[in-house]
Amino acid sequence: MTSEIIPETGQFVLSNVRLHASLTPGLSVAFDADGFALADIAVVDGKISSITARGRSNSPAGALDLGGRIVVPCFVDCHSHIDKGHIWPRKPNPDGTFMGALNATGADRVARWSAEDVARRMDFSLRCAYAHGTRALRTHLDSVAPQEEISWPVFETVREKWRGRIELQAACLLGIEGVRDKKWFEGLAKRVAAANGVLGVVTYMLPDLEELLDRVFAQAIKHGLDLDFHADETDDTSAISLKKIAEAALWNGFEGNILVGHCCSLARQPDLDVLDTLDKVAKAGLAVVSLPMCNLYLQDRRGDKTTPRWRGVTLLHEMKARGIPVAVASDNTRDPFYAYGDLDMLEVYRMATRILHFDHPVGDWPQAVTSTPAKVMRLDGFGTLAAGGAADFVVFRGRSWTELLSRPESDRIVVRDGRAIERQLPDYAELDDLMVR
């Protein structure tokens, strides 16, 4: 199966494809136990003109019979760090720990993150994501002074260059202790607002955490910004900033979208504490994104040749049961926080299925990499397949979950605006001149 099966005309019918119930809300048909139904997808001028259940109509002459292969909407990656991406060859994590990652990245940022360096690595990362089938991506941008004056203009230039291929959003990233400088933080919030960005911080259990959270919420309200937090990326059971964020959202009456990433410590806390936190998160309307690959890499790494004893991820099943929107995303790529990865959301979902048990039943978990993050990012029409919507989807070889999630599907076909794209991944050698230590 190659991209040549998709005609260049932009008008065709894909017959006998397998669609999932959670990703095709307009398809009224009996789905099987795995949530699939066979259907025909008609495409005209870059749009899906119709989705018809297989057997309800005769496929037109010239329809392309795909033999039951799975088709999903293009992916939405709501938590990444493409400003950090691909620095591993010049600044690896010395011991695989969180502090090792933090220190290595900080040193590399100070020494190497010029506008050219950041721009080239961002573009490399986006070419990977695009080739794998991502349609929208939110990246965090390290925004400690003076890096915010470098990376935000670079991001705006890159966003314009990629417009129409990947919908880009950015959230500022700094430790919440930086919020203590009121004047500087208000300036950063203005900068983020001018770029149509998202206000973000990393929370820790500081003595003045509640006061600092109030300042963050105040700036978000003042400038009309959504919020995106890194929280509790640790196994320390005393780390309860997720609960503090929910409480702050409630007492500030915040009405924007809030996404909280990681929340690892929640999985280690006593049940009564967990229930209290989840109730508040649900009441406050927070969404949570787990980063299964990075958290598996960093968490419970003890440095003494001891086997890790937990998976590092948060309680997505319990959250979802309370109506809390949940997602999974790429996070870091080939940097000190995660030595691997390629911004491939199929890999993320495949790993999440194994680590977080997104099966038995699969249910609507596929929304965690499509429609749920799209809603968090306020992207209408993204993450689903529907008549009248953009013909942006990925055609796989797999005909079932076990087939789809057992192989990398490196020969997948990515269709954008009704045409198969060129999926050549960039060569790592392109960045060699940036990697000299």
C-alpha positions as CSV (number, residue, x, y, z in Angstrom):
1,M,0.0,0.0,0.0
2,T,1.6,3.3,-1.1
3,S,0.4,6.8,-1.4
4,E,-0.1,6.3,-5.1
5,I,-3.4,4.7,-4.4
6,I,-4.8,8.2,-3.6
7,P,-5.5,10.0,-6.8
8,E,-4.0,13.4,-7.5
9,T,-7.4,14.8,-8.6
10,G,-8.6,15.3,-5.0
11,Q,-11.9,13.5,-5.9
12,F,-12.2,9.8,-5.0
13,V,-14.0,7.2,-2.9
14,L,-12.2,5.0,-0.4
15,S,-14.3,1.9,-0.1
16,N,-14.4,-0.8,2.5
17,V,-12.5,1.1,5.2
18,R,-12.8,0.5,8.9
19,L,-13.9,3.5,11.0
20,H,-14.1,3.8,14.8
21,A,-17.3,4.9,16.5
22,S,-15.5,7.4,18.8
23,L,-14.0,9.2,15.8
24,T,-17.0,9.3,13.4
25,P,-19.8,10.8,15.5
26,G,-22.1,11.3,12.4
27,L,-22.0,7.6,11.3
28,S,-25.2,5.9,12.5
29,V,-24.6,2.2,12.2
30,A,-24.0,-0.9,14.3
31,F,-20.4,-1.0,15.3
32,D,-18.7,-4.2,16.3
33,A,-17.3,-5.1,19.7
34,D,-14.0,-3.2,19.0
35,G,-16.0,-0.1,18.0
36,F,-15.4,-0.5,14.2
37,A,-17.7,-0.4,11.2
38,L,-17.0,-0.8,7.5
39,A,-17.7,2.3,5.5
40,D,-17.0,4.3,2.3
41,I,-15.5,7.7,2.4
42,A,-16.1,10.1,-0.5
43,V,-13.8,13.0,-1.0
44,V,-14.4,16.0,-3.2
45,D,-12.2,19.1,-3.5
46,G,-10.4,18.5,-0.2
47,K,-13.5,17.8,1.8
48,I,-15.3,14.7,3.0
49,S,-18.5,14.8,0.9
50,S,-20.0,11.7,2.6
51,I,-19.4,8.8,4.9
52,T,-21.6,5.9,4.1
53,A,-22.0,2.6,6.0
54,R,-20.8,-0.3,4.0
55,G,-23.7,-2.1,2.4
56,R,-26.1,0.8,2.5
57,S,-25.1,1.9,-1.0
58,N,-23.2,0.5,-3.9
59,S,-19.7,1.8,-4.2
60,P,-19.3,3.9,-7.3
61,A,-17.2,2.7,-10.2
62,G,-13.6,3.4,-9.6
63,A,-13.9,3.3,-5.8
64,L,-10.7,2.2,-4.1
65,D,-11.3,-1.0,-2.1
66,L,-9.0,-0.9,0.9
67,G,-10.0,-4.3,2.3
68,G,-11.0,-3.1,5.7
69,R,-8.0,-1.1,6.6
70,I,-8.3,1.4,9.5
71,V,-8.7,5.1,8.7
72,V,-8.5,7.7,11.5
73,P,-8.5,11.5,11.6
74,C,-5.2,13.3,11.7
75,F,-3.7,13.5,15.2
76,V,-3.8,16.4,17.7
77,D,-0.7,16.6,19.9
78,C,-1.5,18.9,22.8
79,H,1.8,18.7,24.8
80,S,5.3,18.9,23.3
81,H,8.6,20.7,23.6
82,I,9.9,21.3,20.1
83,D,12.2,24.1,21.4
84,K,14.1,21.4,23.3
85,G,13.9,18.8,20.6
86,H,16.9,16.9,19.3
87,I,19.6,18.3,21.6
88,W,20.4,14.9,23.1
89,P,23.5,14.3,20.9
90,R,25.2,17.5,22.3
91,K,23.7,17.4,25.8
92,P,22.5,14.0,27.0
93,N,21.0,13.3,30.4
94,P,23.9,12.1,32.5
95,D,21.9,9.7,34.6
96,G,18.3,9.5,33.3
97,T,16.8,11.4,36.2
98,F,14.5,14.4,36.3
99,M,17.2,16.6,37.8
100,G,19.7,15.4,35.3
101,A,17.3,16.4,32.6
102,L,16.6,19.8,34.1
103,N,20.2,20.7,34.6
104,A,21.4,19.5,31.2
105,T,18.6,21.3,29.4
106,G,19.2,24.5,31.4
107,A,22.9,24.4,30.5
108,D,22.3,23.8,26.9
109,R,19.7,26.6,26.7
110,V,22.1,29.2,28.1
111,A,24.9,28.1,25.9
112,R,23.2,27.2,22.6
113,W,19.6,28.3,22.1
114,S,20.1,31.1,19.5
115,A,17.2,32.0,17.2
116,E,18.8,29.9,14.4
117,D,19.3,26.9,16.6
118,V,15.8,26.9,17.9
119,A,14.2,27.6,14.5
120,R,16.1,24.7,12.8
121,R,15.3,22.2,15.5
122,M,11.6,23.3,15.6
123,D,11.3,22.9,11.8
124,F,12.9,19.5,12.0
125,S,10.5,18.4,14.7
126,L,7.5,19.6,12.7
127,R,8.5,17.8,9.6
128,C,8.6,14.6,11.6
129,A,5.1,15.3,13.2
130,Y,3.6,16.2,9.8
131,A,4.9,13.1,8.1
132,H,3.4,10.9,10.8
133,G,0.0,12.5,10.5
134,T,-0.3,15.3,13.1
135,R,-2.6,18.1,12.1
136,A,-2.3,20.3,15.3
137,L,0.4,20.7,18.0
138,R,0.9,22.7,21.1
139,T,4.4,23.3,22.2
140,H,5.8,24.6,25.4
141,L,8.4,27.3,25.1
142,D,11.1,27.8,27.8
143,S,10.4,31.4,28.8
144,V,12.9,32.2,31.5
145,A,14.8,35.4,30.8
146,P,16.3,36.1,28.3
147,Q,15.1,33.1,26.3
148,E,11.5,34.4,25.9
149,E,12.9,37.2,23.8
150,I,14.4,34.7,21.4
151,S,12.0,31.8,21.3
152,W,8.7,33.6,21.0
153,P,9.6,35.5,17.8
154,V,11.0,32.3,16.4
155,F,7.8,30.5,17.2
156,E,5.7,33.1,15.5
157,T,7.8,32.9,12.3
158,V,7.7,29.1,12.3
159,R,3.9,29.1,12.9
160,E,3.4,31.3,9.9
161,K,5.7,29.0,7.8
162,W,3.7,25.9,8.8
163,R,0.2,27.5,8.5
164,G,-2.1,25.2,6.6
165,R,0.0,22.1,7.4
166,I,0.1,22.0,11.2
167,E,-2.0,24.3,13.4
168,L,0.5,25.5,16.0
169,Q,0.0,26.8,19.5
170,A,2.5,27.8,22.1
171,A,2.4,27.9,25.9
172,C,5.1,29.7,28.0
173,L,7.1,27.5,30.4
174,L,8.8,28.6,33.6
175,G,9.0,27.5,37.2
176,I,6.2,29.1,39.2
177,E,8.8,30.8,41.4
178,G,9.4,33.2,38.4
179,V,5.9,34.6,39.0
180,R,7.2,36.3,42.1
181,D,8.6,39.0,39.9
182,K,5.3,40.6,39.2
183,K,6.4,43.2,36.7
184,W,8.4,40.7,34.6
185,F,5.6,38.1,34.7
186,E,3.0,40.6,33.6
187,G,5.3,41.5,30.7
188,L,5.5,37.8,29.8
189,A,1.8,37.5,29.9
190,K,1.4,40.4,27.5
191,R,4.0,38.8,25.2
192,V,2.1,35.5,25.3
193,A,-1.2,37.3,24.6
194,A,0.3,39.2,21.7
195,A,1.3,35.8,20.1
196,N,-2.2,34.3,20.8
197,G,-0.5,31.9,23.1
198,V,-1.3,30.1,26.3
199,L,-0.1,31.0,29.8
200,G,1.8,28.2,31.4
201,V,4.0,27.4,34.4
202,V,5.5,24.5,36.3
203,T,4.1,24.1,39.8
204,Y,6.0,22.9,42.8
205,M,5.0,22.7,46.5
206,L,6.3,26.1,47.5
207,P,5.2,27.9,50.7
208,D,3.6,30.6,48.6
209,L,2.1,28.3,45.9
210,E,-1.5,29.5,46.4
211,E,-0.5,33.2,46.2
212,L,1.5,32.5,43.0
213,L,-1.3,30.6,41.5
214,D,-3.6,33.5,42.1
215,R,-1.2,35.7,40.2
216,V,-1.1,33.3,37.3
217,F,-4.9,33.2,37.2
218,A,-5.2,36.9,37.5
219,Q,-2.9,37.4,34.4
220,A,-4.8,34.8,32.5
221,I,-8.1,36.5,33.2
222,K,-6.7,40.0,32.5
223,H,-5.4,39.0,29.1
224,G,-8.1,36.4,28.1
225,L,-5.6,33.5,28.1
226,D,-6.1,29.8,28.6
227,L,-3.8,28.0,31.0
228,D,-1.5,25.0,30.7
229,F,0.4,23.7,33.8
230,H,3.1,21.1,34.4
231,A,2.3,19.6,37.7
232,D,3.6,17.0,40.2
233,E,6.1,15.3,37.8
234,T,7.4,13.3,40.7
235,D,6.6,10.2,42.9
236,D,6.6,12.4,46.0
237,T,3.2,11.9,47.6
238,S,3.3,15.3,49.2
239,A,3.2,16.9,45.7
240,I,-0.5,18.0,45.5
241,S,-0.3,21.0,43.2
242,L,-2.9,19.4,40.9
243,K,-5.4,19.9,43.7
244,K,-4.1,23.4,44.4
245,I,-4.6,24.3,40.7
246,A,-8.2,23.0,40.8
247,E,-8.9,24.9,44.0
248,A,-7.4,28.1,42.5
249,A,-9.5,27.7,39.4
250,L,-12.7,27.5,41.6
251,W,-12.0,30.4,43.9
252,N,-10.9,32.6,41.0
253,G,-14.0,31.7,39.0
254,F,-11.9,31.0,36.0
255,E,-13.8,30.3,32.8
256,G,-11.1,29.5,30.3
257,N,-9.6,26.2,29.4
258,I,-7.1,24.6,31.7
259,L,-4.8,21.7,30.8
260,V,-2.6,20.1,33.4
261,G,0.2,17.7,32.4
262,H,1.9,14.8,34.1
263,C,0.3,14.7,37.6
264,C,2.4,11.6,38.3
265,S,2.3,11.8,42.1
266,L,-1.4,11.3,42.2
267,A,-1.0,7.6,41.4
268,R,1.1,7.2,44.6
269,Q,-1.2,9.0,47.0
270,P,-3.7,7.5,49.5
271,D,-7.2,6.7,48.0
272,L,-9.0,9.3,50.1
273,D,-6.6,12.1,49.0
274,V,-7.0,10.9,45.4
275,L,-10.8,11.0,45.5
276,D,-10.7,14.6,47.0
277,T,-8.4,15.8,44.2
278,L,-10.4,14.1,41.4
279,D,-13.6,15.6,42.7
280,K,-12.1,19.1,42.7
281,V,-10.5,18.6,39.3
282,A,-13.9,17.6,37.8
283,K,-15.7,20.4,39.5
284,A,-13.2,23.0,38.2
285,G,-13.4,21.6,34.7
286,L,-9.7,20.9,34.3
287,A,-8.4,18.6,31.5
288,V,-5.4,16.4,32.1
289,V,-2.8,15.1,29.7
290,S,-0.5,12.2,30.5
291,L,2.9,11.8,28.8
292,P,3.4,8.1,29.0
293,M,6.7,7.7,27.2
294,C,8.6,10.5,29.0
295,N,7.1,9.6,32.4
296,L,8.0,6.0,31.9
297,Y,11.6,7.1,31.1
298,L,12.1,9.5,34.0
299,Q,9.9,8.3,36.9
300,D,11.1,5.8,39.5
301,R,14.7,5.9,38.1
302,R,16.6,5.4,41.2
303,G,20.2,5.4,39.9
304,D,21.2,2.3,41.8
305,K,20.5,-0.5,39.3
306,T,17.1,-1.0,40.8
307,T,14.3,-2.0,38.6
308,P,11.5,0.6,38.4
309,R,8.4,-0.4,40.2
310,W,5.7,1.8,38.8
311,R,4.8,3.2,35.4
312,G,5.0,6.9,36.1
313,V,1.6,7.8,34.6
314,T,-1.4,9.4,36.3
315,L,-4.9,8.0,36.9
316,L,-6.5,8.6,33.5
317,H,-9.1,5.9,34.0
318,E,-10.4,7.3,37.3
319,M,-10.4,10.8,35.8
320,K,-12.3,9.8,32.7
321,A,-14.9,8.0,34.9
322,R,-15.6,11.4,36.5
323,G,-16.0,13.2,33.1
324,I,-12.6,14.8,33.2
325,P,-11.3,15.3,29.7
326,V,-8.1,13.2,29.3
327,A,-5.4,13.0,26.6
328,V,-2.0,11.6,25.9
329,A,0.7,13.4,24.0
330,S,4.3,13.3,22.8
331,D,6.1,15.5,25.3
332,N,9.9,15.6,24.8
333,T,11.7,14.2,21.8
334,R,15.4,13.3,21.8
335,D,16.4,15.7,24.6
336,P,17.5,15.2,28.2
337,F,13.9,14.6,29.4
338,Y,13.4,11.8,26.9
339,A,16.1,10.2,24.8
340,Y,13.8,8.8,22.2
341,G,10.6,9.6,20.3
342,D,9.7,11.1,16.9
343,L,6.5,13.1,17.5
344,D,4.6,10.1,16.2
345,M,1.2,10.1,17.8
346,L,0.5,6.5,16.7
347,E,3.6,5.5,18.8
348,V,2.2,7.6,21.7
349,Y,-1.1,5.9,21.5
350,R,0.4,2.4,21.1
351,M,2.6,2.9,24.1
352,A,-0.3,4.5,26.1
353,T,-2.4,1.4,25.3
354,R,0.2,-0.8,26.8
355,I,1.2,1.3,29.7
356,L,-2.2,2.7,30.7
357,H,-4.4,-0.2,29.5
358,F,-6.4,1.6,26.9
359,D,-8.1,-1.7,26.0
360,H,-10.6,-4.3,27.3
361,P,-12.5,-2.3,26.2
362,V,-11.0,0.2,23.9
363,G,-14.1,2.3,24.2
364,D,-13.5,5.9,23.3
365,W,-9.8,6.1,24.2
366,P,-8.8,6.9,20.6
367,Q,-10.3,10.4,21.4
368,A,-7.3,10.9,23.7
369,V,-5.1,11.7,20.6
370,T,-7.7,13.3,18.4
371,S,-11.0,15.0,19.4
372,T,-10.3,15.5,23.2
373,P,-7.1,17.5,22.7
374,A,-8.7,19.3,19.8
375,K,-11.4,20.6,22.2
376,V,-8.9,21.6,24.8
377,M,-7.0,23.6,22.1
378,R,-10.3,25.1,20.8
379,L,-9.9,23.6,17.4
380,D,-13.3,23.1,15.8
381,G,-13.5,20.3,13.3
382,F,-10.2,18.7,14.3
383,G,-9.9,15.1,15.5
384,T,-13.1,13.6,13.9
385,L,-14.2,12.4,10.5
386,A,-17.5,13.9,9.3
387,A,-19.2,14.8,6.1
388,G,-18.4,18.4,5.3
389,G,-15.1,18.3,7.2
390,A,-11.6,18.5,5.9
391,A,-10.3,15.4,4.2
392,D,-7.4,15.1,6.7
393,F,-6.9,11.5,7.7
394,V,-4.5,8.6,8.0
395,V,-4.8,5.3,6.2
396,F,-3.2,2.4,8.0
397,R,-2.6,-1.2,6.9
398,G,-4.0,-2.6,10.2
399,R,-7.5,-3.9,10.1
400,S,-8.0,-4.3,13.9
401,W,-6.5,-2.9,17.0
402,T,-4.1,-5.8,17.4
403,E,-2.8,-5.3,13.9
404,L,-2.6,-1.5,14.1
405,L,-0.8,-1.4,17.4
406,S,1.6,-4.3,16.7
407,R,3.7,-2.6,14.0
408,P,5.1,1.0,13.5
409,E,2.9,1.4,10.4
410,S,5.7,3.3,8.8
411,D,4.1,3.0,5.4
412,R,0.9,4.7,6.5
413,I,-0.7,7.1,4.1
414,V,-1.4,10.6,5.4
415,V,-4.1,12.5,3.5
416,R,-4.3,16.3,3.8
417,D,-6.9,18.3,2.0
418,G,-7.8,15.2,0.0
419,R,-4.3,14.5,-1.2
420,A,-1.6,12.1,0.0
421,I,1.4,14.0,1.3
422,E,5.0,13.3,0.8
423,R,6.1,11.4,3.9
424,Q,9.8,11.6,3.7
425,L,11.2,12.0,7.3
426,P,14.1,14.4,7.7
427,D,17.6,12.9,8.1
428,Y,19.2,13.4,11.5
429,A,22.4,14.4,9.7
430,E,20.7,17.7,8.8
431,L,21.3,18.8,12.4
432,D,24.9,17.5,12.7
433,D,26.4,21.0,12.6
434,L,24.3,22.0,15.6
435,M,25.4,19.0,17.6
436,V,29.1,19.7,18.0
437,R,29.8,19.6,21.8
